[in-house]
Amino acid sequence: MARIRVLVVDDSVVVRRLVTDVLSADPAIEVVGIAANGQIALTKVEQLQPDLVTMDIEMPVMDGIEAVRALRRSGRRMPIIMFSTLTERGAVATLDALAAGASDYVAKPANVGSVQESLARVGSELVPRIKALVPRPGLGGPATAGAAGAAGTPASRATTSAGAAPARPAVTLRPRPESRRVRAVVLGSSTGGPEALSRLLGALPAALPVPVVVVQHMPPVFTRQLAARLDRLGRSTVVEAADGETLLPGTVYIAPGDQHLELVPAPSGARTRLHQGPPVNFCRPAVDVMMRSAVGVYGGDLLAVVLTGMGQDGRTGCEAVVAAGGTVVVQDEASSVVWGMPGAVATAGLAHAVQPVEEIAAMLVRATAGETHAVGGAR
């Protein structure tokens, strides 16, 4: 099995060594080169043809965001993972990098007591992402992953010298559920989610006449910045959810990082409940927690959407939605950065439709307008 070839780009000698050591310790990964800034990285990509690049954001000569833009302009489609700081500035820069075409990000270790702790933290965050974004047979990662393309464009399925991604179960769509009113939309996303959400909300001709509740796997500062960025699209009001809020039509509620978001009954429908219960699917917030609670409030009057992301968070939540008589739509493989979460739902036979993001937006408009016959059966 061919190893995954990685180029490490960072202006810090310490960070380059740290990342190189942790990646080289994994037999499936080979660090083929290093670069101290974005300009050098462009040359190294041409020379080394890596399968994936890890990219610092703040560097001299050419920063990481400009390097990502340059690589995408040149047609380079390999996955790029950004190294970010858990600060307001770092969150803004990371979202800029994702908009420029980066695939994902990891946080740089901060306030860590030892080199070994730093290695462990980087390894636990970075290695699974690399294996998801560059699939190899036998690695045990998500069934399929795509390499991120230019900003706002569908990702192409990753192929390598080792061959195609490992086989996965066939997708069988569920028959259309009985006609019923959609009173809320519940949505989960992870890797690639910020740009998928931008495309989905940007494709809506107007705010939906029902509340939309979103769990996007991100740290606390990042979810606040994501909500502010999505709100600037102008069609929907987008907020980071606060505890005890009553859900309003036309508003999109983003679960805060590191807090589960549940819905509880309220006189006018539903209100939010935030808490720091144990992680579910290694996630907090978790899509499953949010979706199961939504079923408790709305029953089957729900439309559940699962967008691009690693892992399988959202699968049991969609089981609850389907059992209650609701509708489930997932993003298709071709437009996903990683077809882990939507693929887990689709291959479990829980999806009524599998569609690109823009088609999902059209489905949301039809379903929330009462045209439930328009959802289901499409692939």
BELJOTA-V467981 format. One record per backbone hydrogen bond with DSSP energy under -0.5 kcal/mol. CO is the residue of the C=O (numbers start at 1). NH is the residue of the N-H. If there is no record, write none. Layout:
co;nh
CO;NH
CO;NH
This chain:
co;nh
3;5
4;6
4;30
5;51
5;52
6;32
6;33
7;9
7;54
8;10
8;35
9;56
11;13
12;16
13;17
14;18
15;19
16;20
17;21
18;22
19;23
20;24
21;25
23;26
25;27
26;29
28;4
30;6
30;32
33;8
35;10
37;41
38;42
39;43
40;44
41;45
42;46
43;47
44;48
45;49
51;79
52;7
53;81
54;9
55;83
57;59
57;64
57;65
60;62
62;38
63;67
64;68
65;69
66;70
67;71
68;72
69;73
70;74
71;76
72;75
79;53
80;82
80;103
80;104
81;55
82;84
82;106
83;57
84;108
85;87
87;91
88;92
89;93
90;94
91;95
92;96
93;97
94;98
95;99
96;100
97;101
97;102
98;101
100;151
104;82
106;84
114;118
115;119
116;120
117;121
118;122
119;123
120;124
121;125
122;126
123;127
123;128
125;129
126;130
127;131
128;132
129;133
130;134
136;139
144;339
145;158
147;156
150;153
156;147
160;163
163;160
170;172
171;173
181;183
183;211
184;303
185;213
186;305
187;215
188;307
189;217
190;193
191;338
192;196
193;197
194;198
195;199
196;200
197;201
198;202
199;203
200;203
200;204
201;204
208;250
210;250
211;185
212;253
213;187
214;216
214;255
215;189
216;218
219;223
220;224
221;225
222;226
223;227
224;228
225;229
226;230
227;231
228;232
230;233
231;234
235;207
236;238
237;252
239;241
239;254
242;245
245;272
248;251
250;237
251;212
251;253
252;239
252;254
253;214
253;255
254;241
256;259
260;262
260;275
262;273
264;271
266;269
269;266
270;247
271;264
272;244
273;262
275;260
280;283
283;280
284;258
286;290
287;291
288;292
289;293
290;294
291;295
292;296
293;297
294;297
294;298
295;299
298;301
300;302
301;183
301;184
302;327
303;186
304;329
305;188
306;331
308;190
309;340
309;341
312;315
314;318
315;319
316;320
317;321
318;322
319;323
320;324
321;325
321;326
322;325
327;304
328;352
328;353
329;306
330;355
333;336
337;146
338;309
338;340
340;344
341;345
342;346
343;347
344;348
345;350
346;172
346;349
351;174
352;377
353;330
355;332
356;360
357;361
358;362
359;363
360;364
361;365
362;366
363;367
364;368
365;369
366;371
367;182
367;370
370;372
371;374
372;375
374;376
378;354
